[in-house]
Amino acid sequence: MHDIPKTDNPGGERETGYQRARAVFSLANIRLFVAFRVVFNARFYYPVFTILFLDYGLTLEQFALLNTVWALTIVLAEVPSGALADIIGRKQLLVTTSLFMIAEMALIAFVPLGNPRAVFYAFLVNRVLSGLAEALASGADEALAYDTLVERGLATEWPRVIELQMRAQNVGYIVAMTLGAAVYDSRLLNSLFDAFGWQLRLSQQESMRFPVYLTLLFALAAFSITLRMRDPIAGRPLTGPLGRHSFAATLWQVSRLTVQAGGWIVRTPFALAVILFAMTFDHTLRMLVTLTSEYYRLIHLPDASFGLLGSLVAVVGLFVPRMARLMVERYSPPRNMLILAGGSILILALLALFLPYAGLLPMMAVFVGLMLTGFFTSHYLNAITDSRQRATVLSFKGLAFNAAYGFIGLVFAALVRHKRIELAAMHADWSGGAVTDAAFRQAVAYFPWYLAVGLLVAAAICLPGMRRPQRSAKEPQR
């Protein structure tokens, strides 16, 4: 496995871990990066995501279509946006990201109700803008922060930054989950008004927008944060603002850098291994995360507990980054991969048992595995990537993750449908709900095997290249 490059202290003096950590978090870009991740990802409407769409008057079919549009937008914009960040500067792209976030939230915050067609088109534009914002932020914020450390000779402290960022993001998630669900509920708000003796009354149509308003405030905060960032010298734009260059010239540079970064990944066995193994873990575990509510119901957990369980996941997430940092500092990449592989397969096998109540533990472990995957990927990939193409390479990683997630979604849907037809034919006396539940259980039982096969395929692709002599991973750009 490729050795992770070390960054020397340019002054030649030995510093304690405390001194280096203090130096890291004294950097404005690092603090702003953490703050941006918190406000960009803490969406107050997440606890009521599906029912919020329905409350606006959309149908379930429209909801599914809109989220397909969102995912497709991310896939199409992911890599070009990373190349654009490397060309025009990460700050400029992040400012644009925050403007997209403001626009997407303002659309649904103020769209009038009563006209289903207008509401649908407002949400359609919202999903496109949201997908663009996700794609533009992906890689650009991380590249800006990492190159800030490179500039100061502190790149080896990146695990500390990821640790703090993940902890802060989980705190933001707890606040968003708890407060978002509370302000959405008009009955709860009216009860609080009564308790304080206030003569106020809110309808559900009024209170349902409150989580959106709060997220809009965070979008404005994100805009303020990105304006205060600066592009470090290590990641200086290759051209400058778009206005100084023709569209054709910029498009040519985007295409050139995209091909160049893709070729570097293919020629760099360790980079390819990180992306392929991480992609295999990420899309498998993430698919299960999206199925949590159905899984919780089948292990007999009450619906009312789902929001609390989401907050519990965030609390667990406060402790995972420290464990991940210790693992990358003490163990080699192959060892961490094997620990994650063995643990994930065992977890998925336990999950497939659908143990009443106790099944919550393996589901919590799925979230832990997903967090570890994100931490390891960020650490290893940033350590070997040249600053001039960092955002592009990170965007390739995002593209791989999202494309694989889309693939497993289609496979899982087809598998559930096949099992439902098969079970309905075998058990004509079963109700439709019983057939669906049984099909879901049987489909989930395939996940350990799917992950194992995926890891074997990744190993078969990567191991031959890992055995060949390699040049330095940070290959100079031509």
N, C-alpha and C positions, 0 to 999 in steps of 0.2 A: 504494500500500500504506500502511496506517495507520502513523503514526510511533509508535515505542515511547517511552512517557513516561520522562522522566529524573527522578531523585530528587535534590533539592538537598541539600547539606550544611547542616543547620539552623543550624550555628554560623557559617556564612558563610566559614569558613577552608578554604583548599585543603590537602588532605591527599595524601600520596603513596599510590601503589597498595599499598605494603607496609603503611603505617599503617592504611589502610582494611581490608585483608585481616586484619590483626591484630585490629582492632576487631570484625570479623565473627566470627572464630573464638574470640573471648573470650566470646561469648554462649553461655550454657548450652544454650538451646533448639537452637541450630545444631549444637553438638557432639552433643547427644542425638538430634537428627534423623538425623545421619549414622550414629551407632551403631545406632539403631533399624532403619534401612534395611539395614544389614549383617546383624544377627542375625535379622531377619524374613525376609530373602531367601536367606540361606545355608543351604539345606536339604541336610543331609548324605546324604539318601537319593536325591537327584536322579540320581547316576550309575547307580543300580540301580533306578530308579523302576519300570519295567515288571516286571522279574523279581522285585522285592520283593513286589508284589501277588500274583504267581503263587506265590511261595514260601509265602505265607500260606494257599494253597489255593484262590485265586480263579481263575476261567477268563478267557480273553481277552475273551469276550463280556461278562462282568461288569466287567472292567477298562474296556472301552469305555463301558459304561453308567454306571459310576461317574464317569468323567471328563466325560461329558455332563451329569450331575447337577451336578458342580462348576462347569462353565461356565454352566449355566442359573442356578444360584444367584447367581453374580457378576452376570450380566446383570440379574436381577430386583432385586438389592439395591443395585446400583451408585449410581444417582441418588438414591433415598431416603436412603441412608446419607450421601451428601454433604450433602444438605439438613439431615439430623439433626445432622451435625457443625457446620454453621453456626448451628444453633438452640441446641443444648445445650452446645456447646464441643468443640473438636478433641481436647483432652486426654482428656475423658471417653470419647470414641469410641475413641481409641487404646488406652486402658487396657482397654476392652472387647475390642478386637481382640486384644490380647496374651492375655487370658483365653481367648478362642476358640482361639488357637493352642495354648495349654497343654492345653486339653480335647481338641483334635483329635489332638495327638501322644500324649497319655496313653492315649487309646482304643486306638490300634494298638500302643503300647508294651507294654500289659499285657493285651490281649485273649488269652484262652486258645485254643490251637489244638485241632483235633479235631472241632469242630462247624462245618461249612461255612456253615450258615445264620447262626449267631451271628457268625462272622467277617465274612460279607457285610454284615450289618446294622451291625456296628461300623465297617466301612469306609464304608458309606453315610452314617452320621452324621458320620464323619470328613470326607467330601467336602463335606457341607453346611456344617459348621463352618469348613472351610478356605476355601470360597467366600465365606462371610460375613466371615471375617477379611480376605480379599483386598479385598472390596468396602468394608469399613469403613476399612481403611488407605488405600485409593486416594483421594487428594485431601486427606484430613484431615491427614496428616503433612506434606505439602508446603505446605498452606495455613498450618499453624501456624508452620513455619519461615520462610516468606516474610513473613508478617505480623510476625514478630519483627524482620525487617530493616526493614520499613516503619516500625515503631514507633521505630527508632533512626535513621531517615533514611538507611538503607544498602541500599535496594531494588535499586540499580544493581549491587550486588555479588553478586546472586543467581547469575550464571554461575560465579563462583568456588566458591560452595557446591555447585552441581550438579557441577562438575568434581571437587571433593574427594569428594563422595558417590559418584560413579560409580567413581572410582579405589578407594576403600575397599571398595565393594561387589564390585568385581572381585577384590580381594585375598581377601575373604571367600569368594567363589565358588571361587577356586583352592584354598583350604584345604578347603572343603567337598567339592569334587570329588575331591581327592586322598585326604583322610583318610576320607571316607565310603566310597569304593570299597575302601580298604585294610581298614577294620575290619569290612566286610561279609564278607570272604573268610576263612572259618575256616581254610583251609589256610595262608594267609599268617600268620595270628595264631599258629597252632600251631607253625609254623616259627620264629617269633620267640621263642615260649616255649622251644623246644628250644635255640635259640641262647643264651639266658640261663640255661639249666639249670633252668627252672621246670617242675614236674610238673603242668602244667595242660593240659586238653584241652577244646576247644569243638566242638560240633556246628554244622552250618550253620544249624539252626533256632535256635540260641542266638545266633550271631554276626550273623544277618540283622537282629536288632533293634538292634544297636549304632548304626547310623546314625540310627535313630529316637530312641534314648536321647539322642544328642548333639544332635539337633534339639530335643528336649524341654528340654534344658538352655538352649539358645538362646531358647526360648519363655519360660522363667523369667527370663532376662536381659532380654528384651523387656518383660516386665511391670515389672521393676525400673526400666528406662529410662523407660517412659511415666509411672510414678508421679512421677518427678522433673521432668517437663515442666510448663510452665504456659501458660495461654492468654494471648497478648499482648493488650494493649488494643485494637490495630487489628482483631483478630479475636475480640473478646469475644462470648461466647454471647448470643443474642438473648433467651433466656428463663432459662437456668440448668438445673440437674439435672432429670431427668425426674420425680423424686419430688415436685417443687413444682407440677406442672401435671398436669391430667387427660390421659389418653391421647387423648381426642377432640381436645382443644385442641392437643396436640403434633402429632397426625396432620394437623390442619387447617393448621398452620404449615408442616409438611413439604411438603404438597401445594401450598400457596401459593408457597413459596420455589422449589419445583421448576418450576412454571409460569413464575414470574417470571424465573428464570435461563435457562430455555429460550427465552423470548421475547427476553431480552437478547442471547443468542447469535445468534438469527435476525436481529435488528435491527442487529447490530454486524458489518459485513462482514469486518473483519479477524479477529475471533474465529471467525466461521464459516469463513473461509478457512484459518486455522491448523488447526482441527479436521478439516475435510474433506481438506485436502492431507495432513496427518499421518496421518489414518486410512487414506488410500490407500496411503501408503508402508508404514505399520506392518503392516497385515494381510497385504499381499503378501509382504513380507520375512519376517514372522514365520511364515507358512505354510511357507516354504522352510527356515527354521531348524528347524521340527519334523520335517522330512524329511531331516535331515542324515545320519543313520545309513544310510539306504537310498542316498542320493546317494554317500556315501563308499564304500560297497560297490561301486557301479557304476563308480567311477573307480579301482577296484583297491586301495583302502587296506585293510589288515588290520583285522579287528574289534578286535584287541587295542590298536590305536592310538586308538580313539574317545575313551577317557577322557583321554588325553594331549592330543588335539586340543581337547577341551573346556577344558582348562587353558590351552592356547595361545590360545584365543579370549579368555579372561580376561586373559592377559598383554597381548594386543593392546589390550584394553579399557582398560588403564592409560594409554595414550597418546592415545586418542580424545577424552577430555574436554577436554584442553588445546587440541587442534585445533578442537573445537567452540566453545570459549570465544573463541578468536581470530576465528573466522568470524562469530560474532554481534556481536563488537566492531567488526570492520572492514567487514563487508558488510551490505547491506540485506536484509530478509526476502525480497524477490523474487529477489535474486541467490542467496541460499543455497538457496532452493527450486529454482531452475533448475540449480544445481550438483548438488544431490541427485537431481533428476529425471534429468538427463543421465547422471550416474554410475551410478544404479541401473538404468536401462534397458540401458546397456552391460554392466554386471555380469551382469544376468540373461541377456543374449544370450550371453555367454561361458559362463555356467553351463550353458546348454542344449546346449553342445557336448560336455559330459561328457568333457573331456580327461583321459586317464589321469594320475593323480598331480597334474599341473599344475592340474586342476580344483579343487584345494584353495584356490588363491588367490582365485578369484571367490567361493567360499563364505565365506572369511574377510572379504571385502569386504561380503558381505551382512550379516554381524554388525556391521560398522562403520556401514553405512547405517542399521541399526536403532538403534544407539546415537545417531547424529547426529539421527535423527528424534525420539527421546525428549528429547534435550537442547534442540533447537530449540523443541519444543512446550512444554516446561516454561518456558523463558525468555520466549517471546513471549506465551503465554497468561496467565501470572502478571502480566506487566508491565501488562496492560490491564484486569485484572479487579478489581472492587471487593472489598475485604476481607469485606464482609458476605455475599457469595455465592460466595467463592472456592472453597470445598470443593465446592459444588454444581456450579459450572461445570467444575471438574476431573473431577467424577464423570460429567458428560455426555460429556466427552472419553473417559473410560474405557469408558462404555457404547458409544459409537460404535466404539471400537477393538475391543471384544470381540464386538459384534454383527457387524461386518464380518469378523472372524476366523472366526466361526461360519459366515457365508455362504460364504466362500471354501473352507472345509473341505468343505461340502456340494458346492460346484461342482467342486472337485478330485476328490472321491470319485466323483461322477457321470461326470466326464470320463475318469478312469482305467478305470471299468467299461465305458464306451462303447468306448474304445480296445481294451480287452482282448477284448471280443466281436468287434469288427471285425478285429483281428489274428488271432484264433483261427480265424475263418472264412476268412481269406486264406492262412494258413499252418497247415494241418492237421498238418503234420509237426513243428511246434515243440512243445517241452515246455511244461507250464504255467508253469514258472519263466521260461522265455525269453519267453513271451507277456507275463507280468506286467512283466518288466524293460523290454521294448520299449514297453509301454503307459505305464509310468512316464516313460521318456525323452520320449515324444511329448507327454505331458501337461505336463511341465516346460517344453517349448519354447513353450508358450502364455503363460508368465509375462511376458515382455517386452511382448507385445501387450496383455495384461490390464492391466499397470501403465500403459502409455501411454494406453489408453482411459480408465482410471479417472482419470488426471490431467486429461485433456481434459474429462471430465464435471465434475470438481471446478472446473475453470476456468470452464466454461460457467455453473455455478451462482453462482460468487463474483464474477467480473469485472464483471457489470452493476452490482452493489451497490458495488463498489470505486470505480466512476467517479462515483457520486453524491456530492454534498456530505454530510459526516457531522458529527454532533455528537460531543462527547467520548465516548470509549469507556467511561469510568468513569461511566456514567449514574447519577445519584442514585436511590436506592430510594424508592419511594412507600409 
